[in-house]
Amino acid sequence: MTAQYILIPVLISLAFSCVDSQVIQTVNGRIKLFVGPTSGCINARNFFRTQLVPTYELYGEYIDLEIVPWARTRREADGTIVCQFGERDCWANRLHRCVLNKLRFNQDAQLRYMACEYRDPFPAFSSRSFECVRSVGVDVTEAQFCVDNPHLDTLDEEAQAKGTDPIRIINFVPSIVINDNIDVDIHWLAFWRLNQLVCQALAADPTTSITHC
């Protein structure tokens, strides 16, 4: 058994014991939350369903959310992109990047879109469906054009630049970073108990309307 898997039970215990006190702080009354998923990952799907969406529903007005679908994706010397769960993963991740970019001025819609993609039957990953694209009002023709023409934009390069360090340091999908501080312990706290982690930070800031958790 590797050291990584030996440490996981310890980190889980830490998550359930330490989040009763403030671990992170707000910055100017807000929390910056980076999530680095990939479309085929069960852990990412579960995190969106059980942690991210419920937390955002409660505290979204204080959260600056950035979702970067890259994770363990790598770029070969010839420019080919290789994804953790194969070609379906690559196609869906590219679609996710395209749609997130279309919705870049509306993070509420971004999260609704990704929550749709990460619910059964996982439309983009499982069947190259544009069901979730339609659900948030993005033009399907424009989304398809973006997916088919990665050479016309820098979305892949931007995702690679943003996603590389979190996955390298945290080594888990989804990688979770708060306030630009790539920290393995905070990642695990957020993965298991994001709601409490965010609430404690907001409750400690008198400029927010959150007074207790």
C-alpha positions as CSV (number, residue, x, y, z in Angstrom):
1,M,0.0,0.0,0.0
2,T,1.4,3.4,-1.0
3,A,2.0,6.3,1.4
4,Q,-0.8,8.2,-0.4
5,Y,-3.4,5.7,0.5
6,I,-2.2,5.3,4.0
7,L,-2.6,9.0,4.6
8,I,-6.1,9.2,3.3
9,P,-7.8,7.9,6.5
10,V,-5.8,10.3,8.5
11,L,-6.9,13.2,6.3
12,I,-10.5,12.1,6.5
13,S,-10.2,12.1,10.3
14,L,-8.7,15.6,10.1
15,A,-11.6,16.8,8.0
16,F,-14.2,15.7,10.5
17,S,-12.3,16.9,13.6
18,C,-10.8,20.3,12.6
19,V,-13.5,22.1,10.6
20,D,-15.4,23.1,13.7
21,S,-12.9,26.0,14.0
22,Q,-12.0,28.5,11.4
23,V,-9.4,27.1,8.9
24,I,-9.6,29.6,6.0
25,Q,-10.2,33.3,5.9
26,T,-12.2,35.5,3.6
27,V,-10.5,38.1,1.4
28,N,-12.4,41.3,1.3
29,G,-15.5,39.4,2.4
30,R,-15.2,36.7,-0.3
31,I,-13.8,33.2,-0.8
32,K,-12.1,32.2,-4.1
33,L,-12.8,28.6,-4.9
34,F,-11.0,26.7,-7.7
35,V,-12.2,23.3,-8.7
36,G,-10.2,21.1,-11.1
37,P,-12.4,18.2,-12.3
38,T,-12.4,15.8,-15.3
39,S,-15.6,14.6,-16.9
40,G,-15.2,10.9,-16.3
41,C,-14.2,11.0,-12.6
42,I,-16.7,9.6,-10.1
43,N,-15.1,11.6,-7.2
44,A,-15.6,14.8,-9.1
45,R,-19.2,14.0,-9.8
46,N,-19.8,13.2,-6.1
47,F,-18.1,16.4,-5.0
48,F,-20.3,18.5,-7.2
49,R,-23.5,16.7,-6.0
50,T,-22.8,16.4,-2.3
51,Q,-20.5,19.4,-1.5
52,L,-20.2,22.1,-4.2
53,V,-23.8,22.6,-5.2
54,P,-25.3,22.6,-1.7
55,T,-22.5,24.9,-0.4
56,Y,-23.0,27.3,-3.3
57,E,-26.8,27.3,-2.8
58,L,-26.2,28.6,0.7
59,Y,-23.2,30.9,0.3
60,G,-22.8,31.5,-3.5
61,E,-23.1,35.3,-3.1
62,Y,-19.7,35.2,-1.2
63,I,-17.9,32.8,-3.5
64,D,-15.8,33.5,-6.6
65,L,-16.0,30.1,-8.3
66,E,-13.6,28.9,-11.0
67,I,-14.1,25.5,-12.6
68,V,-11.2,24.3,-14.8
69,P,-11.8,21.0,-16.5
70,W,-8.2,19.7,-16.9
71,A,-7.1,17.5,-14.0
72,R,-4.8,14.7,-15.1
73,T,-5.0,15.7,-18.8
74,R,-1.6,15.9,-20.5
75,R,-0.4,17.3,-23.7
76,E,2.0,15.2,-25.8
77,A,5.0,16.6,-27.7
78,D,3.1,16.7,-30.9
79,G,0.3,18.7,-29.3
80,T,-2.1,15.8,-28.8
81,I,-4.2,16.0,-25.7
82,V,-4.6,12.7,-23.7
83,C,-7.2,12.5,-20.9
84,Q,-7.4,10.2,-17.9
85,F,-10.6,8.5,-19.0
86,G,-9.9,8.4,-22.7
87,E,-11.3,10.1,-25.8
88,R,-14.8,10.6,-24.3
89,D,-13.2,12.4,-21.4
90,C,-11.3,14.7,-23.7
91,W,-14.4,15.5,-25.8
92,A,-16.5,16.2,-22.8
93,N,-13.8,18.3,-21.1
94,R,-13.4,20.4,-24.2
95,L,-17.2,20.9,-24.4
96,H,-17.2,21.9,-20.7
97,R,-14.4,24.5,-21.3
98,C,-16.3,25.9,-24.3
99,V,-19.5,26.3,-22.4
100,L,-17.9,27.6,-19.2
101,N,-16.2,30.2,-21.4
102,K,-19.6,31.2,-23.0
103,L,-21.0,31.6,-19.5
104,R,-17.9,33.3,-18.0
105,F,-19.9,36.3,-16.8
106,N,-22.5,34.2,-15.0
107,Q,-21.0,31.8,-12.5
108,D,-24.5,30.7,-11.3
109,A,-25.2,29.4,-14.8
110,Q,-21.7,27.9,-15.0
111,L,-22.4,25.8,-11.9
112,R,-25.9,24.8,-13.1
113,Y,-24.3,23.6,-16.3
114,M,-21.6,21.6,-14.6
115,A,-24.0,20.2,-12.1
116,C,-26.1,19.0,-15.1
117,E,-23.1,17.4,-16.7
118,Y,-22.2,15.6,-13.5
119,R,-25.6,14.1,-12.9
120,D,-26.6,10.7,-14.2
121,P,-26.6,10.0,-17.2
122,F,-23.6,12.4,-17.5
123,P,-24.8,13.6,-21.0
124,A,-21.6,14.9,-22.6
125,F,-19.3,12.1,-21.3
126,S,-21.6,9.2,-21.9
127,S,-23.2,10.1,-25.2
128,R,-21.7,13.4,-26.6
129,S,-25.1,15.0,-25.8
130,F,-25.7,18.7,-25.8
131,E,-28.6,18.3,-23.3
132,C,-26.9,20.4,-20.6
133,V,-25.8,23.0,-23.1
134,R,-29.4,23.6,-24.1
135,S,-30.5,23.7,-20.4
136,V,-28.4,26.8,-19.7
137,G,-29.3,28.6,-23.0
138,V,-26.0,28.3,-24.8
139,D,-26.3,28.0,-28.6
140,V,-25.5,24.4,-29.5
141,T,-24.1,25.3,-32.9
142,E,-21.7,27.7,-31.3
143,A,-20.7,25.1,-28.7
144,Q,-20.1,22.5,-31.4
145,F,-18.0,24.9,-33.4
146,C,-15.9,25.6,-30.3
147,V,-15.4,21.9,-29.6
148,D,-14.4,21.2,-33.2
149,N,-11.9,24.1,-33.5
150,P,-9.6,24.2,-30.6
151,H,-6.9,25.9,-32.7
152,L,-9.1,29.0,-32.9
153,D,-8.9,29.8,-29.2
154,T,-6.6,29.3,-26.2
155,L,-9.0,27.6,-23.8
156,D,-7.0,24.4,-23.7
157,E,-3.8,26.3,-23.0
158,E,-5.4,28.4,-20.3
159,A,-6.9,25.3,-18.6
160,Q,-3.5,23.5,-18.7
161,A,-1.7,26.5,-17.2
162,K,-4.3,26.8,-14.4
163,G,-4.8,23.1,-13.7
164,T,-1.2,21.8,-13.8
165,D,0.1,22.9,-10.4
166,P,-3.1,21.9,-8.3
167,I,-3.1,18.4,-9.7
168,R,0.7,18.1,-9.3
169,I,0.7,19.1,-5.7
170,I,-2.7,17.7,-4.6
171,N,-2.6,14.6,-6.8
172,F,-6.3,14.0,-6.6
173,V,-9.3,14.7,-8.8
174,P,-11.0,17.1,-8.3
175,S,-8.3,19.3,-7.0
176,I,-9.7,22.0,-4.8
177,V,-7.9,25.3,-4.0
178,I,-9.1,28.1,-1.8
179,N,-7.9,31.7,-2.1
180,D,-5.1,30.6,-4.5
181,N,-3.4,28.6,-1.7
182,I,-2.6,25.1,-3.0
183,D,-2.7,23.2,0.2
184,V,-3.3,19.4,0.5
185,D,-4.9,19.5,4.0
186,I,-7.3,22.3,3.0
187,H,-8.1,20.4,-0.2
188,W,-9.2,17.4,1.9
189,L,-11.2,19.5,4.3
190,A,-13.0,21.0,1.3
191,F,-13.5,17.7,-0.4
192,W,-15.3,16.2,2.6
193,R,-16.9,19.2,4.4
194,L,-16.9,22.3,2.1
195,N,-20.0,23.6,3.6
196,Q,-18.6,23.9,7.1
197,L,-15.3,25.2,5.9
198,V,-16.9,28.0,4.0
199,C,-19.4,28.8,6.7
200,Q,-16.8,29.1,9.4
201,A,-14.8,31.6,7.3
202,L,-17.9,33.7,6.5
203,A,-19.1,33.6,10.1
204,A,-15.8,34.9,11.3
205,D,-16.0,37.9,9.0
206,P,-18.3,40.7,10.4
207,T,-18.8,42.2,6.9
208,T,-20.9,39.2,5.9
209,S,-24.4,38.4,7.0
210,I,-23.4,34.9,8.2
211,T,-23.3,34.8,12.0
212,H,-23.2,31.1,12.9
213,C,-22.9,27.6,11.3
